[in-house]
């Protein structure tokens, strides 16, 4: 769906990765960074982002499944450090699914009992 590259000059998350835009970073590895969402939907709401630019999760899965596994592993680590280790990991894939920043990112939602309300 969306292209891949090392960085996208117009991408907010690429700017965060480069240190040009501040973020409350809670964890990072060589290829992945995790920072608090600026509009949290739960007591723990952290975005887990590959440092390399991939437009969405489907492109990442097709291009570098090992990196997607690293994103999930860091999400698990963050949930264990910031809450009880139980979490929801959400990837919005495309604008109709609610994706507003087109750099793949998983939302780690935790810190409270999470219900499910189907639309």
TIMI-2910 file (N, C-alpha, C, CB; in pm, 1 decimal, decimal comma, always signed):
<rs>
+----------+----------+----------+----------+----------+----------+----------+----------+----------+----------+----------+----------+------+
!      n_x !      n_y !      n_z !     ca_x !     ca_y !     ca_z !      c_x !      c_y !      c_z !     cb_x !     cb_y !     cb_z ! resn !
+----------+----------+----------+----------+----------+----------+----------+----------+----------+----------+----------+----------+------+
!    +82,1 !   -119,5 !     +0,0 !     +0,0 !     +0,0 !     +0,0 !    +86,5 !   +125,9 !     +0,0 !    -93,4 !     -0,2 !   +120,5 !  Unk !
!   +177,2 !   +138,1 !    +95,7 !   +259,1 !   +257,9 !   +108,4 !   +405,2 !   +219,7 !    +96,4 !   +232,2 !   +330,1 !   +242,3 !  Unk !
!   +486,3 !   +312,7 !    +51,0 !   +626,1 !   +282,6 !    +22,9 !   +711,0 !   +265,9 !   +148,2 !   +684,5 !   +390,5 !    -62,1 !  Unk !
!   +829,9 !   +211,0 !   +125,8 !   +929,5 !   +197,5 !   +231,7 !  +1053,3 !   +275,1 !   +192,5 !   +964,0 !    +48,7 !   +258,3 !  Unk !
!  +1122,9 !   +322,2 !   +292,0 !  +1252,2 !   +386,3 !   +272,3 !  +1316,6 !   +399,7 !   +408,3 !  +1238,5 !   +525,4 !   +201,5 !  Unk !
!  +1441,4 !   +441,2 !   +411,0 !  +1510,0 !   +459,3 !   +538,0 !  +1443,6 !   +567,9 !   +621,4 !  +1656,4 !   +493,4 !   +514,8 !  Unk !
!  +1402,5 !   +675,9 !   +559,3 !  +1336,1 !   +785,4 !   +628,6 !  +1254,5 !   +865,0 !   +528,3 !  +1438,7 !   +876,4 !   +700,8 !  Unk !
!  +1152,3 !   +930,7 !   +578,3 !  +1067,2 !  +1015,9 !   +497,0 !  +1072,8 !  +1154,4 !   +560,9 !   +918,6 !   +960,5 !   +487,7 !  Unk !
!  +1122,1 !  +1253,1 !   +488,1 !  +1144,6 !  +1387,0 !   +542,9 !  +1017,9 !  +1451,8 !   +597,8 !  +1203,6 !  +1475,7 !   +437,1 !  Unk !
!   +900,8 !  +1412,7 !   +547,5 !   +774,9 !  +1471,8 !   +592,2 !   +706,4 !  +1390,3 !   +701,7 !   +681,4 !  +1486,9 !   +475,0 !  Unk !
!   +762,9 !  +1278,7 !   +740,9 !   +698,7 !  +1186,8 !   +835,0 !   +727,1 !  +1227,1 !   +980,2 !   +746,8 !  +1042,9 !   +809,8 !  Unk !
!   +621,0 !  +1245,7 !  +1058,8 !   +635,1 !  +1282,1 !  +1199,4 !   +719,3 !  +1180,6 !  +1275,6 !   +498,3 !  +1295,1 !  +1264,2 !  Unk !
!   +694,0 !  +1052,0 !  +1254,8 !   +767,1 !   +950,6 !  +1331,1 !   +913,0 !   +941,3 !  +1288,0 !   +700,2 !   +814,8 !  +1315,5 !  Unk !
!   +942,4 !   +964,9 !  +1160,8 !  +1082,2 !   +971,3 !  +1116,9 !  +1152,6 !  +1087,9 !  +1185,3 !  +1091,1 !   +985,5 !   +962,6 !  Unk !
!  +1080,6 !  +1200,1 !  +1203,9 !  +1137,9 !  +1315,4 !  +1273,2 !  +1162,8 !  +1283,6 !  +1420,9 !  +1044,8 !  +1437,3 !  +1260,0 !  Unk !
!  +1073,7 !  +1206,4 !  +1483,0 !  +1095,0 !  +1164,1 !  +1621,9 !  +1216,1 !  +1073,1 !  +1630,4 !   +970,0 !  +1092,4 !  +1677,6 !  Unk !
!  +1224,9 !   +974,7 !  +1540,4 !  +1338,6 !   +882,2 !  +1537,9 !  +1469,8 !   +959,7 !  +1522,5 !  +1322,9 !   +779,4 !  +1422,7 !  Unk !
!  +1470,5 !  +1062,4 !  +1438,3 !  +1591,5 !  +1141,5 !  +1412,6 !  +1623,6 !  +1239,5 !  +1525,9 !  +1576,1 !  +1218,2 !  +1282,4 !  Unk !
!  +1529,5 !  +1255,9 !  +1619,5 !  +1551,6 !  +1348,9 !  +1729,7 !  +1514,4 !  +1492,0 !  +1698,1 !  +1693,3 !  +1344,2 !  +1770,7 !  Unk !
!  +1445,8 !  +1514,8 !  +1586,9 !  +1406,5 !  +1650,0 !  +1547,0 !  +1275,8 !  +1694,1 !  +1611,9 !  +1393,4 !  +1657,8 !  +1396,5 !  Unk !
!  +1196,1 !  +1597,1 !  +1658,6 !  +1070,9 !  +1624,7 !  +1728,3 !  +1078,8 !  +1550,9 !  +1860,9 !   +944,1 !  +1580,3 !  +1643,6 !  Unk !
!  +1050,0 !  +1619,9 !  +1973,0 !  +1060,6 !  +1553,8 !  +2103,3 !   +950,9 !  +1450,1 !  +2124,2 !  +1055,2 !  +1656,9 !  +2214,6 !  Unk !
!   +983,5 !  +1348,5 !  +2202,5 !   +887,4 !  +1245,0 !  +2239,9 !   +928,7 !  +1190,1 !  +2375,4 !   +880,3 !  +1130,9 !  +2132,1 !  Unk !
!   +832,3 !  +1137,3 !  +2448,8 !   +858,6 !  +1073,4 !  +2577,9 !   +892,2 !   +926,9 !  +2551,3 !   +735,3 !  +1087,0 !  +2675,5 !  Unk !
!  +1018,6 !   +900,5 !  +2521,7 !  +1064,4 !   +766,9 !  +2486,2 !  +1070,5 !   +680,7 !  +2611,9 !  +1203,0 !   +772,4 !  +2416,3 !  Unk !
!  +1008,9 !   +562,7 !  +2605,1 !  +1007,6 !   +471,4 !  +2719,9 !  +1095,9 !   +349,6 !  +2698,5 !   +866,3 !   +426,5 !  +2748,8 !  Unk !
!  +1130,7 !   +320,5 !  +2573,1 !  +1217,7 !   +206,2 !  +2543,2 !  +1265,5 !   +218,4 !  +2399,5 !  +1143,5 !    +70,2 !  +2565,8 !  Unk !
!  +1379,7 !   +155,3 !  +2373,2 !  +1425,1 !   +148,3 !  +2234,8 !  +1524,1 !    +34,0 !  +2221,6 !  +1489,2 !   +282,5 !  +2189,7 !  Unk !
!  +1538,8 !     -8,5 !  +2098,2 !  +1638,2 !   -109,4 !  +2062,6 !  +1710,3 !    -54,7 !  +1940,4 !  +1572,6 !   -252,1 !  +2034,4 !  Unk !
!  +1792,5 !   -135,6 !  +1881,0 !  +1866,5 !    -90,9 !  +1763,4 !  +1773,5 !    -49,2 !  +1649,6 !  +1959,9 !   -201,0 !  +1715,8 !  Unk !
!  +1660,0 !   -121,0 !  +1634,0 !  +1573,9 !    -95,7 !  +1517,9 !  +1432,2 !    -49,5 !  +1550,7 !  +1565,5 !   -218,7 !  +1436,5 !  Unk !
!  +1399,3 !    -36,2 !  +1681,0 !  +1262,1 !     -3,3 !  +1720,0 !  +1265,6 !    +97,0 !  +1834,8 !  +1183,1 !   -131,3 !  +1760,9 !  Unk !
!  +1167,5 !   +186,7 !  +1837,6 !  +1155,0 !   +285,1 !  +1945,3 !  +1010,9 !   +284,3 !  +1997,1 !  +1195,7 !   +428,2 !  +1895,9 !  Unk !
!   +995,1 !   +310,8 !  +2126,6 !   +862,1 !   +316,8 !  +2187,8 !   +850,8 !   +447,6 !  +2264,8 !   +836,4 !   +193,9 !  +2281,8 !  Unk !
!   +741,0 !   +518,7 !  +2241,9 !   +718,8 !   +645,6 !  +2310,8 !   +570,8 !   +662,4 !  +2342,2 !   +769,9 !   +763,9 !  +2225,8 !  Unk !
!   +543,3 !   +743,8 !  +2443,9 !   +405,2 !   +765,1 !  +2488,4 !   +324,7 !   +840,1 !  +2383,0 !   +402,9 !   +842,4 !  +2620,9 !  Unk !
!   +199,9 !   +797,0 !  +2366,2 !   +107,1 !   +864,4 !  +2276,5 !    +71,5 !  +1000,4 !  +2335,5 !    -20,6 !   +778,6 !  +2253,1 !  Unk !
!    +59,4 !  +1102,5 !  +2251,1 !    +27,8 !  +1235,8 !  +2302,1 !   -120,1 !  +1251,7 !  +2339,0 !    +65,8 !  +1340,1 !  +2199,2 !  Unk !
!   -204,1 !  +1157,8 !  +2297,2 !   -346,9 !  +1159,4 !  +2331,5 !   -385,4 !  +1020,8 !  +2382,5 !   -435,3 !  +1200,6 !  +2207,7 !  Unk !
!   -338,8 !   +983,8 !  +2502,3 !   -358,6 !   +846,2 !  +2550,6 !   -505,2 !   +808,5 !  +2567,9 !   -287,3 !   +827,7 !  +2681,9 !  Unk !
!   -534,1 !   +682,7 !  +2532,2 !   -668,6 !   +627,7 !  +2544,1 !   -680,7 !   +530,9 !  +2660,9 !   -707,6 !   +558,1 !  +2415,8 !  Unk !
!   -572,6 !   +512,3 !  +2735,3 !   -568,3 !   +421,8 !  +2850,6 !   -453,9 !   +467,5 !  +2939,7 !   -550,1 !   +271,1 !  +2806,5 !  Unk !
!   -447,1 !   +416,5 !  +3064,3 !   -336,1 !   +455,8 !  +3152,0 !   -198,6 !   +433,6 !  +3088,1 !   -344,2 !   +378,5 !  +3282,2 !  Unk !
!   -183,2 !   +326,2 !  +3013,8 !    -61,0 !   +303,7 !  +2936,1 !   -102,2 !   +305,4 !  +2789,1 !    +10,5 !   +166,6 !  +2975,6 !  Unk !
!    -49,4 !   +401,0 !  +2714,7 !    -73,7 !   +409,0 !  +2570,4 !    +57,8 !   +452,2 !  +2507,3 !   -192,0 !   +509,8 !  +2534,8 !  Unk !
!   +127,8 !   +354,4 !  +2453,5 !   +260,6 !   +374,0 !  +2397,6 !   +258,7 !   +332,8 !  +2251,2 !   +367,3 !   +293,5 !  +2476,8 !  Unk !
!   +327,6 !   +409,1 !  +2168,4 !   +343,3 !   +373,6 !  +2027,5 !   +477,2 !   +304,6 !  +2010,0 !   +332,8 !   +499,1 !  +1935,6 !  Unk !
!   +475,9 !   +191,4 !  +1940,5 !   +598,0 !   +116,4 !  +1912,1 !   +619,4 !   +124,6 !  +1761,5 !   +588,7 !    -34,3 !  +1962,2 !  Unk !
!   +736,9 !   +178,2 !  +1723,2 !   +761,4 !   +221,0 !  +1586,7 !   +895,6 !   +167,6 !  +1537,7 !   +757,4 !   +374,0 !  +1576,8 !  Unk !
!   +899,7 !   +105,1 !  +1420,4 !  +1031,3 !    +72,9 !  +1364,6 !  +1103,0 !   +202,3 !  +1327,8 !  +1018,3 !    -20,1 !  +1240,1 !  Unk !
!  +1232,8 !   +205,0 !  +1346,8 !  +1309,1 !   +326,0 !  +1315,6 !  +1317,9 !   +349,8 !  +1165,7 !  +1449,1 !   +316,7 !  +1374,5 !  Unk !
!  +1310,8 !   +244,8 !  +1087,5 !  +1308,3 !   +257,0 !   +942,2 !  +1165,0 !   +283,9 !   +898,8 !  +1364,8 !   +128,7 !   +873,4 !  Unk !
!  +1146,2 !   +365,4 !   +798,2 !  +1012,9 !   +403,6 !   +752,8 !   +947,4 !   +293,2 !   +669,6 !  +1020,2 !   +532,3 !   +671,6 !  Unk !
!   +832,6 !   +248,3 !   +717,4 !   +742,5 !   +159,4 !   +643,6 !   +605,2 !   +221,9 !   +657,2 !   +745,7 !     +8,8 !   +698,3 !  Unk !
!   +532,4 !   +234,1 !   +549,8 !   +404,9 !   +304,7 !   +551,6 !   +296,7 !   +241,2 !   +635,9 !   +355,7 !   +317,8 !   +415,4 !  Unk !
!   +290,2 !   +108,4 !   +637,5 !   +187,5 !    +42,1 !   +716,6 !   +232,2 !    -98,2 !   +753,4 !    +54,6 !    +37,6 !   +640,3 !  Unk !
!   +155,2 !   -163,2 !   +838,0 !   +195,2 !   -293,2 !   +892,0 !   +199,0 !   -401,9 !   +784,7 !   +100,5 !   -334,4 !  +1003,2 !  Unk !
!   +113,5 !   -393,3 !   +684,1 !   +115,9 !   -495,0 !   +578,1 !   +245,3 !   -486,3 !   +497,5 !     -5,9 !   -478,6 !   +484,6 !  Unk !
!   +289,9 !   -365,7 !   +468,6 !   +416,0 !   -347,0 !   +396,5 !   +531,9 !   -397,9 !   +481,5 !   +437,0 !   -197,7 !   +359,6 !  Unk !
!   +530,8 !   -365,6 !   +611,0 !   +636,9 !   -413,5 !   +699,4 !   +638,7 !   -565,3 !   +704,7 !   +619,5 !   -356,2 !   +840,1 !  Unk !
!   +523,0 !   -627,3 !   +720,1 !   +516,5 !   -773,4 !   +728,7 !   +570,4 !   -839,3 !   +602,2 !   +372,6 !   -818,6 !   +753,6 !  Unk !
!   +540,3 !   -782,9 !   +487,3 !   +587,5 !   -839,3 !   +360,7 !   +735,9 !   -812,6 !   +338,1 !   +506,9 !   -782,6 !   +245,0 !  Unk !
!   +784,5 !   -696,7 !   +382,9 !   +921,9 !   -655,9 !   +355,5 !  +1023,3 !   -705,8 !   +456,9 !   +929,1 !   -508,2 !   +349,2 !  Unk !
!   +985,4 !   -707,6 !   +584,7 !  +1081,6 !   -741,3 !   +689,9 !  +1008,7 !   -802,4 !   +809,7 !  +1161,8 !   -615,5 !   +733,4 !  Unk !
!   +965,0 !   -927,0 !   +798,1 !   +890,6 !   -989,1 !   +907,7 !   +969,4 !   -995,6 !  +1038,8 !   +849,0 !  -1127,9 !   +867,7 !  Unk !
!  +1100,7 !  -1003,0 !  +1030,9 !  +1181,3 !  -1004,5 !  +1153,6 !  +1169,8 !   -871,1 !  +1227,3 !  +1329,4 !  -1034,7 !  +1120,8 !  Unk !
!  +1162,0 !   -762,0 !  +1153,7 !  +1145,3 !   -631,6 !  +1216,7 !  +1007,5 !   -620,3 !  +1280,3 !  +1166,1 !   -519,2 !  +1114,4 !  Unk !
!   +906,0 !   -673,5 !  +1216,5 !   +772,6 !   -675,4 !  +1277,3 !   +776,0 !   -754,1 !  +1408,4 !   +668,6 !   -737,1 !  +1179,8 !  Unk !
!   +848,1 !   -864,6 !  +1410,0 !   +862,7 !   -942,2 !  +1534,0 !   +932,6 !   -859,9 !  +1641,5 !   +941,3 !  -1071,9 !  +1507,7 !  Unk !
!  +1030,3 !   -777,6 !  +1603,2 !  +1098,3 !   -689,9 !  +1699,6 !  +1002,7 !   -585,0 !  +1755,0 !  +1219,2 !   -621,1 !  +1633,9 !  Unk !
!   +912,7 !   -533,3 !  +1671,5 !   +811,5 !   -437,2 !  +1717,6 !   +723,8 !   -503,2 !  +1823,9 !   +724,2 !   -386,0 !  +1598,2 !  Unk !
!   +678,3 !   -625,0 !  +1796,2 !   +593,1 !   -696,8 !  +1891,2 !   +669,9 !   -727,5 !  +2020,0 !   +540,2 !   -827,5 !  +1828,2 !  Unk !
!   +795,0 !   -767,0 !  +2008,8 !   +875,5 !   -798,0 !  +2128,1 !   +894,7 !   -673,8 !  +2215,0 !  +1012,8 !   -855,4 !  +2087,0 !  Unk !
!   +919,2 !   -557,4 !  +2153,0 !   +935,2 !   -436,5 !  +2233,1 !   +801,3 !   -395,8 !  +2294,5 !   +992,4 !   -321,7 !  +2147,3 !  Unk !
!   +692,0 !   -417,9 !  +2225,0 !   +558,8 !   -391,2 !  +2282,1 !   +538,0 !   -475,0 !  +2407,5 !   +447,1 !   -421,2 !  +2178,4 !  Unk !
!   +574,5 !   -601,1 !  +2401,7 !   +562,4 !   -689,6 !  +2517,5 !   +649,9 !   -641,3 !  +2632,6 !   +600,1 !   -833,3 !  +2479,2 !  Unk !
!   +772,3 !   -599,7 !  +2601,8 !   +864,1 !   -548,3 !  +2703,9 !   +806,6 !   -423,7 !  +2770,9 !  +1001,3 !   -516,5 !  +2641,8 !  Unk !
!   +755,9 !   -332,1 !  +2692,1 !   +698,6 !   -207,9 !  +2744,7 !   +578,9 !   -238,4 !  +2834,8 !   +656,1 !   -114,2 !  +2629,0 !  Unk !
!   +491,2 !   -326,3 !  +2790,1 !   +373,3 !   -361,1 !  +2871,0 !   +414,6 !   -424,1 !  +3003,1 !   +281,0 !   -457,0 !  +2794,0 !  Unk !
!   +520,0 !   -503,8 !  +3001,2 !   +569,2 !   -565,4 !  +3124,1 !   +630,7 !   -465,7 !  +3219,5 !   +669,5 !   -671,2 !  +3091,7 !  Unk !
!   +695,1 !   -363,8 !  +3165,6 !   +759,9 !   -261,9 !  +3249,7 !   +661,7 !   -157,6 !  +3301,0 !   +870,4 !   -193,0 !  +3172,1 !  Unk !
!   +561,0 !   -122,0 !  +3220,4 !   +472,1 !    -11,9 !  +3257,0 !   +338,2 !    -56,0 !  +3314,8 !   +447,5 !    +73,0 !  +3137,9 !  Unk !
!   +306,5 !   -185,0 !  +3304,4 !   +180,2 !   -233,6 !  +3359,0 !   +198,6 !   -379,1 !  +3401,2 !    +64,2 !   -219,5 !  +3254,8 !  Unk !
!    +90,9 !   -454,0 !  +3401,4 !    +96,1 !   -592,1 !  +3448,8 !   +135,8 !   -692,3 !  +3340,4 !    -37,3 !   -630,7 !  +3505,6 !  Unk !
!   +175,3 !   -644,2 !  +3224,2 !   +218,0 !   -732,4 !  +3116,8 !   +106,1 !   -775,5 !  +3024,1 !   +282,0 !   -852,4 !  +3174,1 !  Unk !
!    -18,2 !   -744,4 !  +3060,6 !   -130,4 !   -774,7 !  +2972,7 !   -158,4 !   -650,3 !  +2890,1 !   -257,3 !   -819,5 !  +3053,7 !  Unk !
!   -179,0 !   -667,0 !  +2761,0 !   -194,5 !   -549,9 !  +2675,2 !   -269,5 !   -582,8 !  +2548,7 !    -60,0 !   -491,8 !  +2640,7 !  Unk !
!   -317,7 !   -479,2 !  +2487,0 !   -375,5 !   -486,9 !  +2353,6 !   -275,8 !   -418,6 !  +2261,0 !   -519,4 !   -419,5 !  +2346,4 !  Unk !
!   -248,1 !   -479,6 !  +2147,0 !   -158,0 !   -421,6 !  +2047,0 !   -239,5 !   -399,2 !  +1920,4 !    -33,0 !   -514,7 !  +2019,5 !  Unk !
!   -252,1 !   -272,3 !  +1882,3 !   -338,7 !   -234,3 !  +1770,3 !   -256,0 !   -168,8 !  +1661,0 !   -451,0 !   -138,9 !  +1817,2 !  Unk !
!   -274,3 !   -216,8 !  +1538,3 !   -217,3 !   -153,6 !  +1420,3 !   -334,0 !   -105,3 !  +1334,8 !   -123,7 !   -252,4 !  +1340,4 !  Unk !
!   -343,3 !    +23,9 !  +1311,8 !   -441,5 !    +76,9 !  +1218,4 !   -374,6 !    +76,7 !  +1081,1 !   -491,0 !   +222,2 !  +1260,2 !  Unk !
!   -438,0 !    +12,2 !   +984,6 !   -376,1 !     -6,3 !   +852,9 !   -459,5 !    +63,7 !   +747,2 !   -360,9 !   -156,9 !   +819,0 !  Unk !
!   -423,0 !   +188,0 !   +716,4 !   -493,6 !   +266,2 !   +615,9 !   -584,5 !   +370,6 !   +678,4 !   -574,2 !   +175,2 !   +526,4 !  Unk !
!   -615,2 !   +474,2 !   +601,7 !   -693,5 !   +585,8 !   +656,0 !   -834,2 !   +546,8 !   +701,0 !   -703,5 !   +694,5 !   +553,2 !  Unk !
!   -899,7 !   +453,3 !   +634,3 !  -1034,4 !   +413,6 !   +674,0 !  -1033,1 !   +332,0 !   +802,3 !  -1100,8 !   +334,0 !   +562,7 !  Unk !
!   -916,5 !   +280,3 !   +839,3 !   -901,9 !   +205,0 !   +964,2 !   -853,8 !   +294,7 !  +1077,8 !   -804,4 !    +88,5 !   +945,0 !  Unk !
!   -834,7 !   +423,0 !  +1050,0 !   -794,4 !   +516,5 !  +1153,4 !   -647,3 !   +551,8 !  +1153,6 !   -829,9 !   +461,9 !  +1283,8 !  Unk !
!   -569,8 !   +504,1 !  +1055,3 !   -427,6 !   +539,7 !  +1051,2 !   -414,9 !   +684,4 !  +1006,9 !   -347,9 !   +445,1 !   +955,7 !  Unk !
!   -347,6 !   +765,5 !  +1089,2 !   -331,2 !   +906,8 !  +1056,2 !   -185,5 !   +945,1 !  +1033,1 !   -389,0 !   +992,1 !  +1166,2 !  Unk !
!    -92,8 !   +865,2 !  +1084,4 !    +49,6 !   +883,7 !  +1055,4 !    +91,9 !   +761,2 !   +975,1 !   +136,9 !   +901,0 !  +1188,6 !  Unk !
!   +140,2 !   +782,5 !   +854,5 !   +167,1 !   +671,2 !   +764,3 !   +310,9 !   +623,3 !   +775,0 !   +136,8 !   +711,2 !   +621,5 !  Unk !
!   +344,5 !   +587,6 !   +898,4 !   +467,0 !   +518,7 !   +937,5 !   +415,3 !   +412,8 !  +1033,6 !   +579,0 !   +617,1 !  +1004,2 !  Unk !
!   +433,7 !   +287,1 !   +999,3 !   +373,3 !   +180,6 !  +1079,4 !   +403,4 !   +199,7 !  +1227,7 !   +423,7 !    +43,6 !  +1032,8 !  Unk !
!   +300,5 !   +178,5 !  +1309,9 !   +316,5 !   +189,0 !  +1454,7 !   +208,7 !   +106,3 !  +1522,0 !   +309,9 !   +336,8 !  +1501,6 !  Unk !
!   +251,3 !    +37,3 !  +1626,3 !   +157,4 !    -38,9 !  +1707,0 !   +124,0 !    +39,1 !  +1832,5 !   +214,5 !   -177,4 !  +1742,4 !  Unk !
!     -3,2 !    +41,2 !  +1866,8 !    -48,5 !   +106,1 !  +1989,8 !    -51,0 !     +0,5 !  +2099,7 !   -190,2 !   +172,9 !  +1971,4 !  Unk !
!    +29,5 !    +18,4 !  +2202,5 !    +25,0 !    -67,6 !  +2320,5 !    -72,9 !     -2,1 !  +2416,6 !   +168,6 !    -87,1 !  +2386,5 !  Unk !
!   -183,4 !    -70,0 !  +2441,9 !   -288,4 !    -20,2 !  +2529,9 !   -294,2 !   -113,5 !  +2650,3 !   -427,7 !    -12,2 !  +2456,1 !  Unk !
!   -278,2 !    -56,9 !  +2770,9 !   -273,4 !   -140,1 !  +2890,9 !   -297,0 !    -53,8 !  +3014,2 !   -137,8 !   -213,9 !  +2901,4 !  Unk !
!   -285,4 !   -116,9 !  +3129,9 !   -294,8 !    -44,3 !  +3255,2 !   -433,9 !    -38,1 !  +3313,6 !   -245,1 !    +91,9 !  +3236,4 !  Unk !
!   -531,0 !    -98,5 !  +3246,6 !   -667,8 !   -102,9 !  +3296,4 !   -735,2 !   -224,5 !  +3233,3 !   -746,1 !    +30,2 !  +3263,6 !  Unk !
!   -844,3 !   -267,8 !  +3294,5 !   -920,0 !   -377,6 !  +3234,3 !   -983,5 !   -323,2 !  +3105,8 !  -1030,0 !   -434,9 !  +3334,2 !  Unk !
!   -953,9 !   -387,8 !  +2995,5 !   -999,2 !   -340,9 !  +2866,0 !  -1122,1 !   -419,1 !  +2821,5 !   -887,3 !   -353,0 !  +2762,2 !  Unk !
!  -1226,0 !   -349,6 !  +2790,0 !  -1346,0 !   -414,2 !  +2738,7 !  -1345,0 !   -416,0 !  +2587,6 !  -1471,0 !   -343,9 !  +2789,7 !  Unk !
!  -1442,5 !   -482,1 !  +2531,6 !  -1455,3 !   -485,8 !  +2386,9 !  -1596,3 !   -445,3 !  +2352,3 !  -1421,1 !   -625,9 !  +2329,5 !  Unk !
!  -1610,0 !   -340,6 !  +2272,7 !  -1740,4 !   -295,0 !  +2227,7 !  -1738,5 !   -295,6 !  +2075,4 !  -1774,7 !   -152,5 !  +2284,6 !  Unk !
!  -1797,9 !   -396,6 !  +2014,1 !  -1797,6 !   -399,6 !  +1866,9 !  -1876,7 !   -282,3 !  +1811,2 !  -1856,3 !   -532,5 !  +1814,7 !  Unk !
!  -1833,1 !   -236,2 !  +1694,7 !  -1899,2 !   -120,8 !  +1630,3 !  -2033,5 !   -159,8 !  +1574,0 !  -1811,6 !    -62,8 !  +1518,9 !  Unk !
+----------+----------+----------+----------+----------+----------+----------+----------+----------+----------+----------+----------+------+
</rs>
